[in-house]
Amino acid sequence: MFKTNSTPALSKIINWGIVGLSFTLPLFFLLFTADVFFFNKFSLLIAGTLILSALCVVNSLKNKRFTFTLGVFDLPIIALAASNLLSLLLRTPNKSAALIGEAGVILGLTVFYFLVSNQLKKNWKPALTALVISAGLLSLVTLYQFIGVGEAFFSNTIFAAKSFTPAGNLLTLVSFLIISLILTLRLALTNKLVFNKTMLFVAAGIQVSALILGIYQMFPGQTAALRLLPFSAGWQIAIYAFKQSPLWGVGPNNFLSAFTLHKPLSLNFGDLWTMRFLQSSNYPLQLLTTLGLFGLISWLLLVLVVIKNFKKHSQSKQNKTLLWVIIASLALQFLAPTNILNLFVLYLSLGILGRKTGKTVSWNQPQNNHLDWLIHAVGGALIMIMLTPLYFLGRSYAAEYYFKASLKAAARNDGSATYKLQLKALGLNPRLMNLKIAFSQTNLALAQSLANRTNPSDQDRQNIVQLIQQAIAEAKQAVTINPENIIAWENLALIYRNLINFAEGADQWALAAFTQAVKLDPGNVNLRIQLGGLYHALQDYDSAQRVFEQAITVKPNYANAYYNLAVTLQEQNKLEKAALAYRQTLNLLPADSSERAAVETRLAPIEEHFRQAAEEAKTKEVSAQTLTEPEPVPQKPSGFEPIILDEEKAAPPTPKEATEAAKPTE
């Protein structure tokens, strides 16, 4: 990263580019992609940073003067980036997803930090002012949404929700407004112009109003109530991940795998039992889990450097303002999961303060024609390195665009368009796991649609076989992309289950996939009920009973687990045990539940045989639950014989095979 004072025009473009990013990023979102908020903010950050960095190199080459600022925060910033990169390379199964996720954000912000620290010096105030203006606009949107403007003018869209915010979600909004409020008040108190001071206090008032409404909407009982992973659970998951990989963690963008594998069973007794968290309780625990000791120590080093410099540079009002913003960002990271806006403000402030307090090293290119070609070659290589990621980012963005278009087509029940759009998206980004899962489901749905025809033709039969094979192949590839991801294994299991009576061997493959899914998410009671239900449908009642009993162990206050166990026991004519399970089901259901009638209907004939039922057990009552009997396997389609698939290609991979298959693709 280089900076020159000799080309005002290009320098101004770079400076105002940084200001533009500061203003636009908090507000930026687009409806063209499946991920409306984060992915678009991430794309803007990376594209803007890389383009501005390339312009810096061009500027320096043109003026033959190279300067680099050595800031006090360089070491922890580089260490945090290195921990992300090393953990990405050594631990993350799906590296492409991490590069457009957590790791990509940190690596992009590292480049942005050096861009700011080498470009902004005297012109740093517009960047912070842009943040204040952006926060003001976000606050106005929050106020308008709360009074119902969005619902009145944009019904049946994402804009209709009172909790809608361009920031992405209310937690991101609240954390950003807290930081911006501190910044606004500091700027107001240090500004000498009456008009500017007044406007800043007005902006602060608007931010306070929006902040109060945002916090209110996150209260329990509200539609957008905040649900975070409890600290005790986050700590336990981090410790287990630390034991597994002390230095590198489980890898960036891979917290879900650690959560499902190590989550404490105590979560099953609260209202968070169905949730799957993608982030830990706070940022330090997130770093310890995903990046290991290297990542956590890097963050702690940054905190220590900030504290040291607060004592050293707090005499300056300008520096003190920046330090307060930095401390607020770090404090929020300690209190809750972080987000891209929090990190952006942190790195922007660190870059500005690093430039103001750092040392600048300069080098003027000598008048030597022999060195020109070498310097320009190195500069050209740097520019290529900076711009090459834009090509891959563009392909990823196009894939997200077509994926979103396919979801719209699916909502219109246009199967052909859905298939073609998802196929096009996969051609652009074949490593997008969610797209692989969606495409496998699309193939299965099309196959089932053809099979349900009254008299399927020979061509229909060929298409059915091809679609089924492709559904299995895509679902298996999703597992291969990330063998530790529960969602991929769950999808593969459901694909196989839906193919029972369509394809020979699908029942055993479904059992194998569900078993692996349970191993990856042992605390998930619903997965065990699905596995037990499959055993029940295949009339393996002993195995079904065993799995349902395990489900009860995992969540003893879950009525549906007892109900499925009771149905299975009744099928085995174990009526006394079945009666006990039915009674326990009734104990756990709310008194006004409509599900009680179904249970009582099944229990009545058993009570005729056993007058003396066991005393009802008292268990913690849970909120309204839906009961589901073990689901039967799909019926054999009329006019269509089950197909015989190549077992080697269709059978689910073992965990070892999935892991081995994932390695060569990276």
N, C-alpha and C positions, 0 to 999 in steps of 0.2 A: 504494500500500500504506500503510495507516494503522494506528495503534495507539493505544489508550486504556487508562488505568488505572481508569476510573470504573465499569466494568461487570464485576465479578469473574466472574460466571457465564459470560458469553460469552467473556471472555478465557481462562478455564480450558478451555472447550471447544476453542478454537483451539490453546492450548498443548498440550493432551493429544492433539489431532488430529495435531500435528507429531510428538509422541512415538509415537503409534500408527503413523504412516507409517514412522518410523525402525525400529520393531520389525517391522512386517508386510512391508515391501517385500522384504527379503532372502529371506524364506520364501515369498512369495506366488507361486502358480502354480495354474492351473486346466486341467482336461482338456477343457474345452468348446470350445476354439479350436484351429485348425490349428497355430498357434504357441503352445505350451503355456507357455513361460516369459517371453520378452521382452515379447510383446504384452500379457500380463496385468499384468506389472510396470509397463509403460508406462501402461496404462489406469488402474491404481491411482494412480500418481504424478500423472498429469494430473488425474484426477477429484478426488482428495484435495486437491491444491494449489489448484485453481480454486474448490472449495467453501469451503475455509478462507479464501482470499483474499476471496471475496464476503462471508463473515461478518465479516472485518476492516472492510470498508467499512460494513456495517450497524452494527457496533459504534461506529464513529466518527460516523456520521450520528446515531445515537441519543443520543450523549453530547456532540455538538457540539464535539468537540475532535479536532484532527488533528495527528498527530506523524509525522515522517519522519526516519529515521536515514541520515545520509550516511556510508557506510563506505569504508574505504581500498581495498576490492576492487571497488567499484561500477564504475569505469571499465573494467577488463579484462573484467569479467563482461558488461557492456553491449556492449563491443566484440566479444566472442566471439558473443554472441547476434545482433548486427547482421551479422556476417560470415556466419553461417548463413542469416539471413533474405535478405540480398542475393544470396548464391550460389544459394539456393533459387529466388528470383524470376528471376535472370538466366541460370542455367545448368542447373538440374535439369529433365530432361524430364518426369518423373512427380512432380509436386509433392505430390499427395495421399499417395503412398507415403513421401516424405521427411518429411511432417508427422506420420506415425505411425511414423517411424523416427529417424534421427540428428538431423535438424533439430528435430523435435518434442521430443526428449529435452532438448536444450540450451535451447530456448525455455521448456519447462515448468520446467526446473531454475532458469532465470533468475528466473521468477516465484516459485519456491520460495525462492530465495536472499533475495529482498527480503521475503518473508513471514517468514522466520526472523529476518532482521536487524532487522525492525521489531516483532517480536512477542516473541522470547525475549531475556531479559536475565538475571534472577536464576534463572529456571526452565530453564536450558539443560542442567543435568546429567541430568535424566531422559531427554532425547533421546539422549545418548551412552550412558547406561546401557541404554537399549532396544537400541541397536546391539550392545552387549556380550552381552546376553541372547540376541538373535537369532543372533549368531555362535556362541554356545554351543549352541543348538539345531541349527544347521546342522552343527556339529562332531559332535554326537551322531548325527545322521542319517548322516554320513559313516562313523563308526565302525560303526554297525549295518549299513550297506550292505556294508561291506568284509568283515564276518564272515558275511555271507550271510542276514541277517534278511529283507531284501527279496525275495531269490530264493526263500526258503522259504515266505513267506506270499503273495507277489504274483507268481507265475510267469506268464510270457507277457504281462507288462505292462512299462511303462517303469520301474516300481519294482524289477524283478528285476535290473537291471544294477547291478554294483558301483559303477560310476561315476555312478549317479544322484545328483543333488543338487537341492534346491529352488532353489538359486542359479541354475541353468540349465546350467552345464557346469563342468568341473573348473578351467579357467583362471579363470573368474569367481569360483569358490569360493576358490581359493588366493589370488588378489589381495585378496579381501574379508577373508580370515582374517589375512593379513599386516597389513593396516591395523588390523583389530580387535584383533589381538594387541598391537600397539604401544599402542593406546588402553587396552586392559585393563591392561597393565603400568604405564603412566603413572598410571592411576587408582589402582592398587594401591599404588604407591610414594608417592603424595601423600595417600592416605586415612589418617586418624588412628585410626579405629575398628578394633579388632583383628578383629572378626567380618567386617566389610566387606572388610578387607584380605585376610583368609584366603579368603573366597569368590571374590574377584577373582583371587587366585593359582591357585585350583582351576580357575576358568574359563580362565585362561591355559594351564594344563596340558592341559586338554581341547582347546583350540584348537591347541596345538602338536602333539598326537597326530594330530588330523584334518589338519593342515597337512602333516605328514610323509607320511601315507597319500595325500593328494591329489597331492602332488608325485611320489610313487612311481608312482602310476597313470598319470602323464603321461610316464614314461620311455619311450624307444624300445623297441618290442617288446611293450609292454602294449596291452590292448584299446583303452584310451582315450589312446593315445600322442599327445602334443601335436604338432601340425603347424602351424607358423607360416610366413608368407612370409619368406624370408631378407631380412636388412636390405639387402643389395646390390640385390636385386630390387625391394624397396620404394622404395629411393632412385632407381633407374633409372626406375621408373614415375612417381614424383613429378616428376622432372626433365622427362620427356616431357609430363606434364600441365601443368607450369608453362609450358613453351614454348607449349602450346596456349592456355592462359588463365592468365596470371600472377597477376592480382588475385583471381579468383573460383574458380579450380579447375574441376573437372568437375561440381561440384554435390554436395550431401549426398545420401547413399544411392545414389551412382552410381559407387562405387569399382570395382565389377565391370566396368563398361564400360572404365575406364582400364586395369584389369588385363589383360583379354583383348586389348586393342588394343596394349598396350605391354610385355607381359611378356617378359623376356629368354628366348631360346631355351635358355639354360643350364639352365633349370628342367626341360627335357625329358630331361635326362640323369640326373636323380635320381628319388626316389620321390614327388615332388610333381607329376609331369607331368600327371596327370589332374585335379588339384584346381583349383577356381575359388574364389579368395579374395574375400570380401566386405569385408575390412579389410586395411589395410597392416601393415607390420611393427611399427609403434608409433603412438602417437597423433599426435606431431608430423608424421610422414610422411603419416598419414591426413589431417590438416588441410591440409597443403601440397597434397596431391593433390585433395582434394574442395572445399576452401574457398580455396585459393590463398594468396598472401602475407598478405592481410587476416586470414585465420583463424590462420595460424601466428604472425604478429606479435602478435595478441591473446593467444594462449596464452603466448608468451614474455613479454609484458608482465605477465601474471598471475604467472609464475614470478619475475620481477624484484621485483614488489611483495611477494610472499611472503618472499623473501630479505631485502629491506629491513626488513620488519616483524619478522622473526625476530630481527634484531639489536636492534630497538627495543623489543620487547615480551616478550622471552624471560626477563626478570627475574621475571615472574609465573608461578607454577607452573601455574595454570589456562591461561593464554595459551600457555605452552610446550607443554602437552599438545595443545592444538588445532593449534599450529604443526607439531608432529611428525606428527600425523595428516595434515595438509595436504601436508607434504613427502613423506610416504610415498605418498600418492595420486598426486602429480605424478611421483615417481620411477618408480612402476609404469607410469604412462602413457608414460614415456620408454623403458621396457624392453620393453613388450609392447602389443598392442592393448587399448584400454580397453573398459569395459562400463558398463551402467547403474548397477550397485551402486557401482563406483569413483567415478563422477561424482556419485552421490547423496551419498555420504559427504563428498566434496570440497566440494560446494556447501553442505551442512549445516554443516560446520566453518567454511567461509568466512563464512557468514551469522552464526554465533554469534560468531566473533571480530570480524567487522565491527561487530556490535552493541555488543560490549564496548569496542571501541576507537574507535568512530566518534562523530560529533557529531549530536545530535538537534535538529531544528527543529520547533517547535510553533506551532500556530495555533488560537486559541479563536474559535468562531463568535460574532460580536457579536449582541446582542439586537436584531436588525433583521428584522422580518417580511418585508421586501421581498427579503431575500437567501435566505430559507428555501427558496422554490420553486426558485431557481437551484441552490443547493447540493444539494437533494434530486434535482433533475433530473440534475445531473452525477454524483452518487452512483449514481442508478438506471442511468444509462448505463454507468458502470463495472461495475456488477453484471451488466448484460446482456452486456457485452463478455466478462466472465469466465465466464459460464455458457453463452453460445452455443456455444463449442466442445464442450461436453458433449453437445449434440444430435448433432453430426457424429461425435463419438467413439462415441456409442451406436449409431449406424447402422453404423459400421465394425465395432464389436464384434459386432453382430447378424449382419453379413455373414460374419465369421470363424466365428461359431457355426454358421451354416447350411453354410458351406464344410466345416467339420469333419464335420458330420452327413452331407454328401454323400460324403465320403471313406469313412465307415463303410458307407454304402449301397453304394458301389462295391466295397468289400471283400466284401460279401454277394452280389455280382453282381446287384444290384437296379438295373438300368439306368433304369427309370422314376423311381424315387425319387431316384436320383443326378441325373437331368436336372432334376426339379422343384426340388430343394433348391438346386442351383447357379443355376438361374434366379432363385430367390427371393433368393439372396445377391447376385447381380448387380444386382437391383433396388435393393438397399440400398447397394451400393458398386460402381458400374459402372467405377471406375478401378483396380480390383484386378487387376493384370496376371496374377498367378499363377492367379487364378480364371478369367480369360478363357482362358488356356492350357488349364486343366483342362476348361472347358466346350467348347472346340473339340474336344478329344480325346473327350469324352463323346458329342458329336454324331456324330463320325466312327465311333466304336465302334457306336453304335446303327444308323447307316446300313449298316455292314458286316454287322451281325447280320441286318437285314432282307434285304439283297441275297443272303445265303447261304441263304435259304429255297429249298426245291425249286421251288415255283411261286409266286413273288411276285405278289400281286394288283395291280390298278391302283392301289388306295389305298396299297399298300406302295411302289409305284414313285413315287407322288407324295411320300410321306413320305421316301423315300430322297433324292430331289432336294432337298427342303426341308432335310433334315438335313445334306446335303453343303454346300449353300449357307451354312447357318448355321455349320458347322464352319470354312469358309473365312473367313466374315465375322468370327467371333470371333478367329481366329488373326491376321487382318489388323489387327483393332482392338488386339490385344496389342502388335503391332509399332508401331502408331500411338501408343499410350500412352508407349512408350519406344523410339524408333527406334534407340537405341544399344545396346540390350540383346541380347546374343547368345542368351539362352534363348528370347526371343520369336521371333527369326528362325529359330532351329533348329527350333522347334515348327512354324512356318509351312512350312518346307521339308519336314518329315516328313509334315505333313498333305497337301501336294501329292503327295509321293511315294506315299503310300498310296492316292491317288485316281487314279493311272495305271491306265488301262483302265476306270475308273469315269467319268471326265470327260475330254473332249477338251481337249487343251492342258495337262493337268496335268503332263506330263513336262517341258515347257519352263519352266513356272512353278516346278517343283521345282528345276530347274537354276539359275534366276535367284535363288531364295531361298537355296539352298545357297552360291552364289557370293558373295552379300552376307554370309552368315554367316561364310564364310572370310575376307572382308575385315575383319570386326569381330573375328575371333579367328584371326589368321594363324599363330599358333604352335600351333594345335590340330591334331595329326596325325590324330585320329579324324574330325574334320570333313572333312578332305581325303580320307580313305579313303571316307567316305560319298559325297562328291561324285564321286570316281573310280568308286565302285561303281555309281552311277547312270548315268554315262556308259557303263560296261561293260554294264549291263543294257539300255541303249538301243543297244548294238552300235556305239557311237562309240569304237572302241578307241584311236584316236590321242589323243583328248582324255583318255581314261581313263589311258593311259600317262603323259601329261604330268602329270596331277594326282598319280598315284602316285609319280612321280619327285620332285615337289615335297614330298610327304609324307616321303619318305626324306631330303630335304634338311633338313626341319624336325626330324626325329628319326631320325638315322642308325642308331641301335641298336634300332629297332623291327622285330621279325620280321614282324609282320602287314603292314607296308607293303611289304616285299620280297616277301612271299607274294602279295599282290594284284597287284603289278607282274608277278611271274612268270606268274600265271594269264593276265593280259592279254596279255603277250608271247607266250605259248603259243597263245592264240587267234589272234594275228596271224601265227603260224608263224615267229616270230623265236626259233627254238629255242635258239640259242647264248646269246643274252641271257637267255632264260628259265631256262636251266640255271644260269647265273651267279646269277640272283636266287634260285632255289630253294636253291642251295648257301649263299648268304648267309643265307637263312632258317634253314637247319639250323645254321649257325655261331652264330646268335643264340639259338636255342632251347636250354634246359637239356638235358643229356644224358638225363635221365629223363622228358622231356616226352612225353605221350601224343600230342601233335600231330605228332611227327616222322614217324610212320607215314604220315600223309596226304601229307606233303611228299615222302617217299621214293617213294610210289606214283606221284605225278605226275612225279617226276624220272626214274624208271626208264626209261620209253620214250624219253625224250630222250637219255639216256646211251647207248642203243643206237645212236643216230645219231651221237652225238658222243663218241667214246671219250676224247678229250683235252679234259677240262674245265679251266677256268681254276683257278689256285691259289686255295684258300679264303682269303678276306680275314679278317683278325682285327679284330673289333670288340668293344667293351665288352659283356659279357654282361649281360642284364637278367633280372629274376626272371620266374617262370612267366607266360606270356602265352597268351591264347586266340586262335587263328587263325580268321579268318572269310573265306570266299570272297566275292567280289562278290555282293551279294544281288540276286536277280531281282526285277523289278517285280511287283506283285500280278497274279494271274491274272484274266482276264475272267470275271465271274460268269455262271454258267449261267442262261439264261432272262432275261437283263437286258442290254440294249444300252447302251453308253456314252452318258451324257447330254451334252448340249451346254450349257455354261454361258455366261452373259454375260461375255465376256472383260474388259470394263471393270470389272465388279464382282468377278470371281474372280481375275484376274491379280494377282500380288504387287505391292505399291507399290514404286516406286523409292525409294532412300534419301531423295531430295529430297522426293518426295511424302509419305513417312511423316513426315518432319520438319515439313513444312507442315501436314499434317493434325493433328499433335499440338498446334500452337500455339493454334488457336481454342478448344480444349476447356478450357484452363486459365482 
